[in-house]
């Protein structure tokens, strides 16, 4: 067939590929394999996945890929990838050569935001701030259906903004892997919440809401602090960007209390008499990565 777009979600342990119908975003094919964990193997694996989808659908789809990093605009190589063997590699150029057509490479949080803006929880909204809060923390900004990338390809790096309006008890600010202190990721990632609840070394927040409801004071205190910090972070985003909606993804987005408590706490910090910005859960869940990568191409760019 003709008229499909291919999206690839390049994760630390897996590579997932999906093909979407160009006209309505309907999923046609989906496959997942283990990530080889080294550069040449990854290039070959992606080449073979794309060839397999094209063979099954009898055409040649556009190709987009989301990665845990971004392309440096001045050199064209990958930077800030947690799969460190990707860093300083011309990943986009090598993929384009391997699959025989242009491949668009984008940060995975940007792909999440784009997916939710095009046909997800933020569909129909002009400015969408899409946030992934899981093991780490990232975000993307979509305006009028287009990604806002920025001059350095770092627009939306919400996780590396300092926690706003810090409390005395939050001092000294914790060190971040980026070299700075007090980054939002160190307070709002899933592992940060787990450590606040159960102490250093813990990474899972499973059961924290149930434990809080049962009267566990440690769980109650950790959630109270988390909700206020998330409200401050969302208020900061509203004060400088004023999006129409904030869409949450990642493991922490499954905490139901976020959607009840954070909107009630935000008005204290937002510089407007009435704050109505909705904080909502994503629609596509784990599928947002591949869907957003596929949507890196629009209908008038070869997927019609």
MIDOSE-1310 file (N, C-alpha, C; in nm, 2 decimals, decimal comma, always signed):
residues 304
xxxx	+0,08/-0,12/+0,00/+0,00/+0,00/+0,00/+0,09/+0,13/+0,00; +0,03/+0,24/-0,03/+0,10/+0,37/-0,02/+0,03/+0,45/+0,09; +0,09/+0,55/+0,13/+0,03/+0,64/+0,23/+0,04/+0,60/+0,37; +0,16/+0,57/+0,42/+0,18/+0,54/+0,56/+0,31/+0,60/+0,61
xxxx	+0,31/+0,62/+0,74/+0,43/+0,68/+0,80/+0,48/+0,58/+0,90; +0,61/+0,57/+0,91/+0,68/+0,48/+1,01/+0,73/+0,56/+1,12; +0,70/+0,51/+1,24/+0,76/+0,57/+1,36/+0,84/+0,47/+1,44; +0,95/+0,51/+1,50/+1,04/+0,42/+1,57/+1,07/+0,48/+1,71
xxxx	+1,05/+0,40/+1,81/+1,08/+0,45/+1,95/+1,21/+0,37/+1,99; +1,32/+0,45/+2,00/+1,45/+0,39/+2,03/+1,48/+0,40/+2,18; +1,45/+0,29/+2,25/+1,47/+0,29/+2,40/+1,60/+0,23/+2,44; +1,63/+0,24/+2,56/+1,76/+0,18/+2,61/+1,77/+0,03/+2,60
xxxx	+1,66/-0,04/+2,61/+1,66/-0,18/+2,60/+1,58/-0,24/+2,49; +1,50/-0,16/+2,42/+1,42/-0,21/+2,31/+1,41/-0,10/+2,20; +1,37/-0,16/+2,08/+1,34/-0,07/+1,97/+1,20/-0,11/+1,92; +1,11/-0,02/+1,91/+0,98/-0,04/+1,87/+0,95/+0,03/+1,74
xxxx	+0,88/-0,03/+1,65/+0,85/+0,03/+1,52/+0,70/+0,01/+1,50; +0,63/+0,12/+1,44/+0,49/+0,11/+1,41/+0,47/+0,19/+1,28; +0,38/+0,14/+1,20/+0,34/+0,21/+1,08/+0,19/+0,26/+1,10; +0,17/+0,39/+1,07/+0,04/+0,45/+1,08/-0,01/+0,49/+0,94
xxxx	-0,14/+0,47/+0,92/-0,20/+0,52/+0,80/-0,19/+0,67/+0,79; -0,16/+0,73/+0,68/-0,13/+0,87/+0,67/-0,25/+0,95/+0,69; -0,37/+0,91/+0,65/-0,49/+0,99/+0,65/-0,55/+1,00/+0,79; -0,55/+0,89/+0,87/-0,62/+0,89/+0,99/-0,54/+0,84/+1,11
xxxx	-0,41/+0,81/+1,10/-0,33/+0,77/+1,21/-0,36/+0,63/+1,26; -0,44/+0,55/+1,18/-0,47/+0,41/+1,22/-0,34/+0,33/+1,22; -0,32/+0,25/+1,32/-0,20/+0,16/+1,33/-0,22/+0,04/+1,24; -0,11/+0,02/+1,15/-0,11/-0,08/+1,06/-0,02/-0,20/+1,10
xxxx	+0,09/-0,17/+1,15/+0,19/-0,27/+1,19/+0,26/-0,22/+1,32; +0,29/-0,31/+1,41/+0,37/-0,28/+1,53/+0,46/-0,40/+1,56; +0,59/-0,37/+1,58/+0,69/-0,47/+1,62/+0,78/-0,42/+1,72; +0,84/-0,51/+1,80/+0,94/-0,47/+1,91/+1,05/-0,57/+1,91
xxxx	+1,17/-0,52/+1,92/+1,29/-0,61/+1,93/+1,38/-0,55/+2,04; +1,47/-0,64/+2,09/+1,57/-0,59/+2,19/+1,67/-0,49/+2,12; +1,71/-0,39/+2,19/+1,81/-0,30/+2,14/+1,95/-0,37/+2,15; +2,02/-0,38/+2,04/+2,15/-0,45/+2,04/+2,25/-0,39/+2,14
xxxx	+2,23/-0,26/+2,17/+2,32/-0,20/+2,27/+2,45/-0,15/+2,22; +2,47/-0,15/+2,08/+2,59/-0,09/+2,03/+2,55/-0,03/+1,89; +2,64/+0,06/+1,85/+2,60/+0,15/+1,74/+2,57/+0,08/+1,61; +2,67/+0,01/+1,56/+2,65/-0,06/+1,43/+2,53/-0,15/+1,43
xxxx	+2,52/-0,23/+1,54/+2,40/-0,32/+1,55/+2,27/-0,25/+1,55; +2,26/-0,13/+1,61/+2,14/-0,06/+1,61/+2,10/-0,01/+1,47; +2,20/+0,04/+1,40/+2,18/+0,09/+1,26/+2,12/-0,03/+1,18; +2,18/-0,14/+1,19/+2,14/-0,25/+1,11/+2,00/-0,30/+1,15
xxxx	+1,98/-0,30/+1,28/+1,85/-0,35/+1,33/+1,73/-0,26/+1,28; +1,76/-0,13/+1,28/+1,66/-0,03/+1,24/+1,63/-0,05/+1,09; +1,74/-0,06/+1,01/+1,73/-0,08/+0,87/+1,65/-0,20/+0,84; +1,67/-0,31/+0,91/+1,59/-0,44/+0,88/+1,45/-0,42/+0,93
xxxx	+1,42/-0,35/+1,03/+1,28/-0,33/+1,08/+1,20/-0,25/+0,97; +1,27/-0,14/+0,92/+1,20/-0,06/+0,82/+1,18/-0,14/+0,70; +1,27/-0,22/+0,65/+1,26/-0,30/+0,53/+1,15/-0,40/+0,55; +1,13/-0,46/+0,67/+1,03/-0,55/+0,70/+0,89/-0,49/+0,69
xxxx	+0,87/-0,37/+0,74/+0,75/-0,30/+0,74/+0,71/-0,27/+0,59; +0,81/-0,21/+0,52/+0,78/-0,18/+0,38/+0,74/-0,30/+0,30; +0,81/-0,41/+0,33/+0,78/-0,54/+0,25/+0,64/-0,59/+0,29; +0,60/-0,58/+0,41/+0,46/-0,62/+0,45/+0,36/-0,53/+0,39
xxxx	+0,38/-0,40/+0,39/+0,28/-0,31/+0,34/+0,29/-0,28/+0,19; +0,40/-0,32/+0,13/+0,41/-0,31/-0,01/+0,43/-0,16/-0,06; +0,51/-0,09/+0,02/+0,53/+0,05/-0,02/+0,66/+0,10/+0,04; +0,67/+0,23/+0,06/+0,79/+0,29/+0,12/+0,74/+0,41/+0,21
xxxx	+0,73/+0,39/+0,34/+0,68/+0,50/+0,42/+0,79/+0,60/+0,46; +0,74/+0,71/+0,51/+0,83/+0,81/+0,57/+0,88/+0,75/+0,70; +1,00/+0,80/+0,75/+1,05/+0,74/+0,87/+1,09/+0,85/+0,97; +1,04/+0,83/+1,09/+1,09/+0,92/+1,20/+1,12/+0,84/+1,32
xxxx	+1,22/+0,88/+1,40/+1,26/+0,81/+1,52/+1,28/+0,90/+1,64; +1,24/+0,85/+1,75/+1,25/+0,92/+1,88/+1,36/+0,86/+1,96; +1,45/+0,94/+2,01/+1,57/+0,89/+2,09/+1,58/+0,96/+2,22; +1,65/+0,90/+2,32/+1,67/+0,96/+2,45/+1,79/+1,06/+2,44
xxxx	+1,78/+1,16/+2,36/+1,88/+1,26/+2,34/+1,84/+1,35/+2,23; +1,93/+1,42/+2,17/+1,89/+1,51/+2,06/+2,01/+1,53/+1,96; +1,98/+1,59/+1,85/+2,08/+1,62/+1,75/+2,14/+1,76/+1,77; +2,27/+1,77/+1,78/+2,33/+1,90/+1,80/+2,31/+1,98/+1,66
xxxx	+2,25/+2,10/+1,67/+2,23/+2,17/+1,54/+2,35/+2,21/+1,46; +2,46/+2,23/+1,53/+2,58/+2,28/+1,47/+2,67/+2,16/+1,41; +2,66/+2,04/+1,46/+2,75/+1,93/+1,42/+2,67/+1,82/+1,36; +2,54/+1,81/+1,39/+2,46/+1,70/+1,34/+2,48/+1,57/+1,41
xxxx	+2,56/+1,57/+1,52/+2,58/+1,44/+1,60/+2,49/+1,44/+1,72; +2,47/+1,33/+1,78/+2,38/+1,31/+1,90/+2,45/+1,37/+2,02; +2,37/+1,43/+2,11/+2,42/+1,48/+2,24/+2,31/+1,44/+2,34; +2,36/+1,44/+2,47/+2,27/+1,42/+2,58/+2,19/+1,29/+2,58
xxxx	+2,24/+1,19/+2,51/+2,17/+1,06/+2,51/+2,22/+0,97/+2,63; +2,12/+0,91/+2,70/+2,16/+0,83/+2,81/+2,21/+0,69/+2,77; +2,18/+0,66/+2,64/+2,26/+0,55/+2,57/+2,38/+0,61/+2,52; +2,48/+0,61/+2,61/+2,60/+0,70/+2,59/+2,68/+0,67/+2,46
xxxx	+2,66/+0,54/+2,41/+2,73/+0,51/+2,28/+2,67/+0,57/+2,16; +2,56/+0,64/+2,18/+2,50/+0,72/+2,07/+2,56/+0,86/+2,06; +2,61/+0,91/+2,17/+2,66/+1,05/+2,18/+2,78/+1,06/+2,08; +2,78/+1,18/+2,01/+2,89/+1,22/+1,92/+2,89/+1,13/+1,79
xxxx	+2,78/+1,06/+1,77/+2,76/+0,98/+1,64/+2,66/+1,05/+1,55; +2,69/+1,04/+1,42/+2,60/+1,10/+1,32/+2,48/+1,01/+1,29; +2,40/+0,99/+1,39/+2,30/+0,89/+1,39/+2,20/+0,91/+1,27; +2,15/+1,04/+1,26/+2,06/+1,07/+1,15/+2,11/+1,04/+1,02
xxxx	+2,23/+1,08/+0,99/+2,29/+1,07/+0,86/+2,32/+0,92/+0,83; +2,36/+0,84/+0,93/+2,39/+0,70/+0,91/+2,26/+0,62/+0,89; +2,15/+0,66/+0,96/+2,02/+0,59/+0,94/+1,97/+0,63/+0,80; +1,98/+0,75/+0,76/+1,93/+0,79/+0,62/+2,00/+0,71/+0,51
xxxx	+2,13/+0,69/+0,53/+2,21/+0,61/+0,43/+2,16/+0,46/+0,44; +2,14/+0,41/+0,56/+2,10/+0,27/+0,58/+1,97/+0,24/+0,52; +1,87/+0,32/+0,54/+1,73/+0,29/+0,49/+1,70/+0,35/+0,36; +1,79/+0,43/+0,30/+1,77/+0,48/+0,17/+1,67/+0,59/+0,15
xxxx	+1,64/+0,66/+0,26/+1,56/+0,78/+0,25/+1,58/+0,86/+0,37; +1,54/+0,99/+0,37/+1,56/+1,07/+0,49/+1,49/+1,02/+0,61; +1,57/+1,02/+0,72/+1,51/+0,98/+0,85/+1,52/+1,10/+0,94; +1,40/+1,13/+1,00/+1,40/+1,24/+1,10/+1,42/+1,19/+1,24
xxxx	+1,51/+1,25/+1,31/+1,55/+1,21/+1,44/+1,51/+1,32/+1,54; +1,44/+1,28/+1,65/+1,39/+1,38/+1,74/+1,40/+1,32/+1,89; +1,41/+1,41/+1,98/+1,41/+1,37/+2,12/+1,28/+1,30/+2,16; +1,28/+1,19/+2,24/+1,17/+1,11/+2,27/+1,06/+1,19/+2,34
xxxx	+1,10/+1,29/+2,43/+0,99/+1,37/+2,50/+0,92/+1,46/+2,40; +0,99/+1,51/+2,30/+0,93/+1,58/+2,19/+0,83/+1,50/+2,11; +0,87/+1,37/+2,09/+0,78/+1,28/+2,02/+0,65/+1,26/+2,10; +0,67/+1,24/+2,23/+0,55/+1,22/+2,32/+0,46/+1,34/+2,31
xxxx	+0,52/+1,46/+2,32/+0,44/+1,59/+2,31/+0,36/+1,60/+2,18; +0,43/+1,57/+2,07/+0,38/+1,57/+1,94/+0,26/+1,47/+1,92; +0,28/+1,35/+1,97/+0,18/+1,25/+1,96/+0,05/+1,30/+2,03; +0,07/+1,35/+2,15/-0,05/+1,39/+2,23/-0,11/+1,51/+2,18
xxxx	-0,04/+1,60/+2,10/-0,09/+1,72/+2,05/-0,17/+1,69/+1,92; -0,12/+1,59/+1,84/-0,18/+1,57/+1,71/-0,31/+1,49/+1,72; -0,31/+1,38/+1,80/-0,44/+1,31/+1,81/-0,45/+1,24/+1,95; -0,39/+1,30/+2,04/-0,40/+1,25/+2,18/-0,48/+1,34/+2,27
xxxx	-0,43/+1,34/+2,40/-0,51/+1,42/+2,50/-0,51/+1,57/+2,47; -0,41/+1,62/+2,40/-0,40/+1,76/+2,37/-0,46/+1,80/+2,23; -0,52/+1,71/+2,16/-0,57/+1,74/+2,03/-0,67/+1,85/+2,03; -0,65/+1,94/+1,93/-0,73/+2,06/+1,92/-0,69/+2,18/+2,00
xxxx	-0,58/+2,16/+2,08/-0,52/+2,27/+2,16/-0,41/+2,34/+2,08; -0,40/+2,47/+2,09/-0,30/+2,54/+2,02/-0,16/+2,52/+2,07; -0,14/+2,53/+2,20/-0,01/+2,52/+2,27/-0,02/+2,40/+2,37; +0,06/+2,30/+2,34/+0,06/+2,18/+2,42/+0,20/+2,16/+2,49
xxxx	+0,20/+2,15/+2,62/+0,32/+2,12/+2,69/+0,31/+1,97/+2,74; +0,39/+1,89/+2,67/+0,38/+1,74/+2,70/+0,50/+1,70/+2,79; +0,48/+1,64/+2,90/+0,58/+1,61/+3,00/+0,59/+1,46/+3,03; +0,71/+1,41/+3,02/+0,73/+1,27/+3,07/+0,80/+1,27/+3,20
xxxx	+0,73/+1,21/+3,30/+0,79/+1,20/+3,44/+0,80/+1,05/+3,47; +0,92/+1,00/+3,46/+0,94/+0,86/+3,49/+1,07/+0,84/+3,57; +1,15/+0,75/+3,52/+1,29/+0,74/+3,58/+1,36/+0,87/+3,57; +1,35/+0,94/+3,46/+1,40/+1,08/+3,45/+1,29/+1,17/+3,42
xxxx	+1,31/+1,28/+3,35/+1,21/+1,38/+3,33/+1,24/+1,46/+3,21; +1,14/+1,47/+3,12/+1,16/+1,55/+3,00/+1,03/+1,61/+2,95; +1,04/+1,70/+2,85/+0,92/+1,76/+2,81/+0,94/+1,81/+2,66; +0,83/+1,84/+2,60/+0,83/+1,90/+2,47/+0,72/+2,00/+2,45
xxxx	+0,73/+2,09/+2,36/+0,64/+2,20/+2,33/+0,59/+2,19/+2,19; +0,46/+2,19/+2,17/+0,40/+2,19/+2,04/+0,31/+2,31/+2,02; +0,33/+2,38/+1,92/+0,25/+2,50/+1,89/+0,19/+2,49/+1,75; +0,06/+2,50/+1,74/-0,01/+2,48/+1,61/+0,03/+2,36/+1,54
xxxx	+0,05/+2,25/+1,62/+0,08/+2,12/+1,56/+0,22/+2,10/+1,52; +0,31/+2,19/+1,55/+0,45/+2,18/+1,51/+0,54/+2,19/+1,64; +0,64/+2,11/+1,64/+0,73/+2,11/+1,75/+0,81/+2,24/+1,76; +0,82/+2,29/+1,88/+0,91/+2,41/+1,91/+1,04/+2,35/+1,95
xxxx	+1,15/+2,36/+1,87/+1,27/+2,29/+1,89/+1,37/+2,38/+1,97; +1,38/+2,51/+1,93/+1,48/+2,60/+1,99/+1,61/+2,60/+1,92; +1,68/+2,71/+1,94/+1,81/+2,73/+1,87/+1,91/+2,63/+1,90; +1,91/+2,57/+2,02/+2,01/+2,47/+2,06/+1,95/+2,33/+2,06
xxxx	+1,82/+2,32/+2,02/+1,75/+2,19/+2,02/+1,73/+2,14/+2,16; +1,70/+2,23/+2,25/+1,68/+2,19/+2,39/+1,55/+2,25/+2,45; +1,47/+2,31/+2,36/+1,34/+2,36/+2,41/+1,26/+2,26/+2,48; +1,21/+2,29/+2,60/+1,13/+2,20/+2,68/+1,21/+2,11/+2,78
xxxx	+1,34/+2,14/+2,79/+1,42/+2,06/+2,89/+1,38/+2,10/+3,03; +1,26/+2,07/+3,06/+1,20/+2,11/+3,19/+1,27/+2,05/+3,31; +1,32/+1,93/+3,29/+1,38/+1,86/+3,40/+1,51/+1,92/+3,46; +1,57/+2,02/+3,38/+1,69/+2,08/+3,42/+1,67/+2,23/+3,44
xxxx	+1,55/+2,26/+3,49/+1,53/+2,40/+3,54/+1,52/+2,38/+3,69; +1,58/+2,47/+3,77/+1,57/+2,46/+3,92/+1,43/+2,46/+3,97; +1,41/+2,38/+4,08/+1,29/+2,38/+4,15/+1,25/+2,53/+4,19; +1,14/+2,58/+4,15/+1,11/+2,72/+4,18/+1,05/+2,73/+4,33
xxxx	+1,07/+2,86/+4,38/+1,02/+2,89/+4,51/+1,06/+2,78/+4,62; +1,19/+2,76/+4,63/+1,24/+2,65/+4,72/+1,21/+2,69/+4,87; +1,20/+2,58/+4,94/+1,17/+2,60/+5,09/+1,31/+2,58/+5,16; +1,32/+2,63/+5,28/+1,44/+2,61/+5,36/+1,47/+2,47/+5,38
xxxx	+1,37/+2,39/+5,40/+1,39/+2,24/+5,43/+1,44/+2,17/+5,30; +1,43/+2,23/+5,19/+1,48/+2,17/+5,06/+1,62/+2,21/+5,03; +1,68/+2,28/+5,12/+1,82/+2,31/+5,11/+1,91/+2,21/+5,19; +2,03/+2,19/+5,15/+2,09/+2,23/+5,03/+2,03/+2,15/+4,91
xxxx	+2,03/+2,22/+4,80/+1,97/+2,15/+4,68/+2,06/+2,03/+4,64; +1,99/+1,92/+4,60/+2,07/+1,80/+4,56/+2,14/+1,82/+4,42; +2,25/+1,76/+4,41/+2,33/+1,76/+4,29/+2,26/+1,68/+4,18; +2,27/+1,73/+4,06/+2,21/+1,66/+3,94/+2,32/+1,60/+3,86
xxxx	+2,30/+1,50/+3,78/+2,40/+1,44/+3,69/+2,45/+1,54/+3,59; +2,37/+1,65/+3,56/+2,41/+1,75/+3,46/+2,52/+1,84/+3,52; +2,54/+1,83/+3,65/+2,64/+1,92/+3,71/+2,59/+2,03/+3,79; +2,46/+2,06/+3,77/+2,40/+2,17/+3,85/+2,33/+2,12/+3,97
xxxx	+2,27/+2,20/+4,05/+2,20/+2,17/+4,17/+2,06/+2,21/+4,16; +1,97/+2,13/+4,23/+1,83/+2,16/+4,24/+1,74/+2,14/+4,12; +1,79/+2,07/+4,02/+1,71/+2,05/+3,90/+1,57/+1,98/+3,93; +1,47/+2,01/+3,86/+1,34/+1,95/+3,88/+1,34/+1,80/+3,88
xxxx	+1,43/+1,74/+3,79/+1,44/+1,60/+3,78/+1,47/+1,53/+3,92; +1,56/+1,60/+4,00/+1,60/+1,55/+4,13/+1,49/+1,56/+4,23; +1,38/+1,63/+4,20/+1,27/+1,63/+4,29/+1,14/+1,56/+4,24; +1,12/+1,55/+4,11/+1,00/+1,51/+4,06/+1,00/+1,38/+3,98
xxxx	+1,12/+1,32/+3,95/+1,12/+1,19/+3,89/+1,06/+1,09/+3,98; +1,03/+0,97/+3,92/+0,98/+0,86/+4,00/+1,07/+0,82/+4,10; +1,20/+0,81/+4,07/+1,30/+0,77/+4,17/+1,31/+0,87/+4,28; +1,30/+1,00/+4,25/+1,31/+1,10/+4,36/+1,19/+1,08/+4,45
xxxx	+1,07/+1,06/+4,40/+0,96/+1,04/+4,49/+0,98/+0,91/+4,57; +1,03/+0,80/+4,51/+1,05/+0,68/+4,58/+1,15/+0,70/+4,70; +1,26/+0,77/+4,67/+1,36/+0,79/+4,77/+1,31/+0,88/+4,89; +1,22/+0,98/+4,85/+1,16/+1,06/+4,96/+1,07/+0,98/+5,05
xxxx	+1,01/+0,88/+4,99/+0,91/+0,79/+5,06/+0,99/+0,69/+5,15; +1,08/+0,62/+5,08/+1,14/+0,50/+5,15/+1,29/+0,51/+5,17; +1,35/+0,62/+5,13/+1,49/+0,64/+5,16/+1,58/+0,62/+5,04; +1,71/+0,65/+5,05/+1,81/+0,64/+4,94/+1,81/+0,50/+4,88
xxxx	+1,82/+0,49/+4,75/+1,84/+0,36/+4,68/+1,71/+0,30/+4,63; +1,59/+0,36/+4,68/+1,46/+0,31/+4,63/+1,43/+0,38/+4,50; +1,36/+0,30/+4,41/+1,33/+0,36/+4,28/+1,18/+0,34/+4,24; +1,11/+0,26/+4,32/+0,97/+0,23/+4,28/+0,87/+0,30/+4,37
xxxx	+0,77/+0,36/+4,30/+0,66/+0,43/+4,37/+0,53/+0,34/+4,38; +0,55/+0,22/+4,34/+0,43/+0,13/+4,34/+0,36/+0,12/+4,48; +0,23/+0,15/+4,49/+0,16/+0,14/+4,61/+0,16/+0,26/+4,70; +0,22/+0,37/+4,66/+0,24/+0,48/+4,75/+0,10/+0,55/+4,78
xxxx	+0,01/+0,55/+4,68/-0,12/+0,62/+4,71/-0,20/+0,53/+4,80; -0,19/+0,40/+4,78/-0,27/+0,30/+4,87/-0,21/+0,31/+5,01; -0,08/+0,32/+5,02/-0,02/+0,33/+5,16/-0,06/+0,46/+5,22; -0,07/+0,57/+5,15/-0,11/+0,70/+5,21/-0,25/+0,69/+5,25
xxxx	-0,34/+0,63/+5,17/-0,48/+0,61/+5,21/-0,50/+0,53/+5,34; -0,40/+0,43/+5,35/-0,41/+0,35/+5,47/-0,35/+0,41/+5,60; -0,29/+0,53/+5,58/-0,24/+0,61/+5,70/-0,09/+0,61/+5,71; -0,02/+0,55/+5,62/+0,13/+0,55/+5,62/+0,18/+0,70/+5,62
xxxx	+0,23/+0,74/+5,73/+0,27/+0,88/+5,74/+0,39/+0,92/+5,64; +0,48/+0,82/+5,62/+0,59/+0,85/+5,53/+0,53/+0,87/+5,39; +0,44/+0,79/+5,35/+0,38/+0,80/+5,21/+0,30/+0,93/+5,20; +0,22/+0,96/+5,31/+0,15/+1,09/+5,31/+0,24/+1,21/+5,29
xxxx	+0,35/+1,21/+5,37/+0,44/+1,32/+5,37/+0,51/+1,34/+5,23; +0,55/+1,22/+5,17/+0,62/+1,22/+5,04/+0,52/+1,27/+4,93; +0,40/+1,23/+4,94/+0,30/+1,28/+4,84/+0,27/+1,42/+4,86; +0,25/+1,47/+4,98/+0,23/+1,61/+5,01/+0,34/+1,70/+4,95
xxxx	+0,46/+1,66/+4,97/+0,57/+1,74/+4,92/+0,58/+1,73/+4,77; +0,55/+1,61/+4,72/+0,56/+1,59/+4,57/+0,45/+1,68/+4,50; +0,33/+1,68/+4,55/+0,22/+1,75/+4,49/+0,25/+1,90/+4,49; +0,31/+1,95/+4,60/+0,34/+2,10/+4,60/+0,45/+2,13/+4,51
xxxx	+0,55/+2,04/+4,50/+0,66/+2,07/+4,41/+0,62/+2,06/+4,26; +0,53/+1,97/+4,23/+0,48/+1,96/+4,09/+0,39/+2,08/+4,06; +0,32/+2,12/+4,15/+0,24/+2,24/+4,13/+0,33/+2,37/+4,11; +0,44/+2,38/+4,18/+0,53/+2,49/+4,15/+0,59/+2,48/+4,01
xxxx	+0,63/+2,35/+3,98/+0,69/+2,33/+3,84/+0,59/+2,37/+3,73; +0,46/+2,32/+3,75/+0,36/+2,35/+3,65/+0,33/+2,50/+3,64; +0,33/+2,56/+3,76/+0,31/+2,71/+3,76/+0,42/+2,78/+3,69; +0,54/+2,74/+3,71/+0,66/+2,80/+3,64/+0,64/+2,79/+3,48
xxxx	+0,59/+2,67/+3,44/+0,57/+2,65/+3,29/+0,46/+2,74/+3,25; +0,35/+2,76/+3,33/+0,24/+2,85/+3,29/+0,29/+2,99/+3,29; +0,37/+3,03/+3,38/+0,41/+3,17/+3,39/+0,50/+3,21/+3,27; +0,58/+3,12/+3,21/+0,66/+3,16/+3,10/+0,61/+3,11/+2,97
xxxx	+0,53/+3,01/+2,96/+0,48/+2,96/+2,83/+0,33/+2,97/+2,82; +0,25/+2,96/+2,93/+0,11/+2,97/+2,93/+0,04/+2,88/+2,83; +0,07/+2,75/+2,84/+0,01/+2,65/+2,74/-0,14/+2,64/+2,76; -0,20/+2,59/+2,66/-0,34/+2,56/+2,67/-0,37/+2,43/+2,75
xxxx	-0,27/+2,34/+2,76/-0,29/+2,22/+2,84/-0,15/+2,17/+2,87; -0,14/+2,10/+2,98/-0,02/+2,02/+3,02/-0,06/+1,88/+3,03; +0,01/+1,80/+2,94/-0,02/+1,65/+2,93/+0,09/+1,58/+3,00; +0,06/+1,49/+3,09/+0,16/+1,41/+3,16/+0,17/+1,27/+3,11
xxxx	+0,29/+1,22/+3,10/+0,32/+1,08/+3,06/+0,42/+1,03/+3,15; +0,46/+0,90/+3,13/+0,56/+0,84/+3,22/+0,49/+0,77/+3,33; +0,57/+0,69/+3,41/+0,51/+0,61/+3,52/+0,44/+0,70/+3,62; +0,50/+0,81/+3,66/+0,44/+0,89/+3,76/+0,31/+0,95/+3,72
xxxx	+0,28/+0,96/+3,59/+0,15/+1,01/+3,55/+0,03/+0,92/+3,59; +0,06/+0,80/+3,64/-0,04/+0,71/+3,68/-0,09/+0,74/+3,82; -0,03/+0,83/+3,89/-0,08/+0,87/+4,02/-0,20/+0,95/+4,01; -0,31/+0,90/+4,05/-0,44/+0,96/+4,03/-0,45/+1,09/+4,11
xxxx	-0,39/+1,10/+4,22/-0,40/+1,22/+4,31/-0,34/+1,34/+4,24; -0,25/+1,33/+4,14/-0,20/+1,44/+4,07/-0,31/+1,53/+4,02; -0,40/+1,47/+3,95/-0,51/+1,54/+3,88/-0,61/+1,60/+3,97; -0,62/+1,56/+4,09/-0,71/+1,62/+4,19/-0,64/+1,73/+4,27
xxxx	-0,51/+1,71/+4,30/-0,45/+1,80/+4,40/-0,37/+1,91/+4,33; -0,30/+1,88/+4,22/-0,21/+1,98/+4,17/-0,28/+2,11/+4,11; -0,40/+2,09/+4,04/-0,47/+2,21/+4,00/-0,52/+2,30/+4,11; -0,54/+2,24/+4,23/-0,58/+2,32/+4,35/-0,47/+2,40/+4,41
xxxx	-0,34/+2,35/+4,39/-0,23/+2,41/+4,45/-0,16/+2,51/+4,36; -0,18/+2,50/+4,23/-0,11/+2,59/+4,13/-0,15/+2,74/+4,15; -0,27/+2,78/+4,17/-0,31/+2,92/+4,18/-0,22/+3,00/+4,27; -0,17/+2,94/+4,37/-0,08/+3,01/+4,47/+0,04/+3,07/+4,40
xxxx	+0,09/+3,00/+4,29/+0,22/+3,03/+4,23/+0,20/+3,10/+4,09; +0,08/+3,09/+4,03/+0,07/+3,14/+3,90/+0,03/+3,29/+3,90; +0,09/+3,37/+3,82/+0,08/+3,52/+3,82/-0,05/+3,56/+3,74; -0,16/+3,51/+3,78/-0,29/+3,55/+3,72/-0,40/+3,52/+3,82
xxxx	-0,50/+3,60/+3,83/-0,60/+3,59/+3,93/-0,67/+3,45/+3,93; -0,69/+3,40/+3,80/-0,76/+3,27/+3,79/-0,68/+3,18/+3,69; -0,64/+3,06/+3,74/-0,57/+2,97/+3,66/-0,66/+2,85/+3,63; -0,68/+2,83/+3,50/-0,76/+2,72/+3,45/-0,69/+2,62/+3,36
xxxx	-0,56/+2,63/+3,36/-0,48/+2,53/+3,27/-0,51/+2,39/+3,32; -0,56/+2,30/+3,23/-0,58/+2,16/+3,27/-0,45/+2,08/+3,28; -0,44/+2,00/+3,38/-0,34/+1,90/+3,39/-0,40/+1,77/+3,36; -0,36/+1,70/+3,25/-0,44/+1,58/+3,21/-0,34/+1,47/+3,18
xxxx	-0,40/+1,35/+3,19/-0,32/+1,23/+3,16/-0,32/+1,20/+3,01; -0,21/+1,14/+2,97/-0,19/+1,12/+2,82/-0,30/+1,02/+2,77; -0,32/+1,02/+2,64/-0,42/+0,92/+2,58/-0,35/+0,80/+2,53; -0,23/+0,81/+2,47/-0,17/+0,70/+2,40/-0,07/+0,62/+2,48
xxxx	-0,04/+0,67/+2,60/+0,05/+0,59/+2,69/+0,18/+0,55/+2,63; +0,22/+0,42/+2,63/+0,35/+0,38/+2,58/+0,36/+0,39/+2,43; +0,24/+0,41/+2,36/+0,24/+0,42/+2,22/+0,28/+0,56/+2,17; +0,29/+0,66/+2,26/+0,31/+0,79/+2,22/+0,45/+0,81/+2,15
xxxx	+0,55/+0,73/+2,19/+0,68/+0,74/+2,14/+0,68/+0,71/+1,99; +0,63/+0,59/+1,95/+0,63/+0,56/+1,81/+0,53/+0,65/+1,73; +0,42/+0,68/+1,79/+0,32/+0,77/+1,72/+0,38/+0,91/+1,69; +0,44/+0,96/+1,79/+0,50/+1,09/+1,77/+0,61/+1,09/+1,67
xxxx	+0,70/+0,99/+1,67/+0,80/+0,98/+1,57/+0,74/+0,97/+1,43; +0,63/+0,90/+1,41/+0,57/+0,89/+1,28/+0,51/+1,03/+1,24; +0,46/+1,10/+1,34/+0,40/+1,23/+1,31/+0,51/+1,34/+1,28; +0,64/+1,31/+1,29/+0,74/+1,40/+1,25/+0,73/+1,44/+1,10
xxxx	+0,66/+1,36/+1,03/+0,63/+1,39/+0,89/+0,48/+1,43/+0,87; +0,45/+1,54/+0,80/+0,32/+1,57/+0,78/+0,27/+1,52/+0,65; +0,14/+1,53/+0,62/+0,08/+1,47/+0,50/+0,14/+1,53/+0,37; +0,18/+1,66/+0,38/+0,23/+1,72/+0,26/+0,38/+1,70/+0,24
xxxx	+0,44/+1,61/+0,32/+0,58/+1,58/+0,30/+0,61/+1,44/+0,26; +0,52/+1,37/+0,20/+0,55/+1,24/+0,15/+0,47/+1,13/+0,20; +0,38/+1,15/+0,30/+0,31/+1,04/+0,36/+0,16/+1,05/+0,32; +0,13/+1,13/+0,23/-0,01/+1,14/+0,19/-0,06/+1,02/+0,10
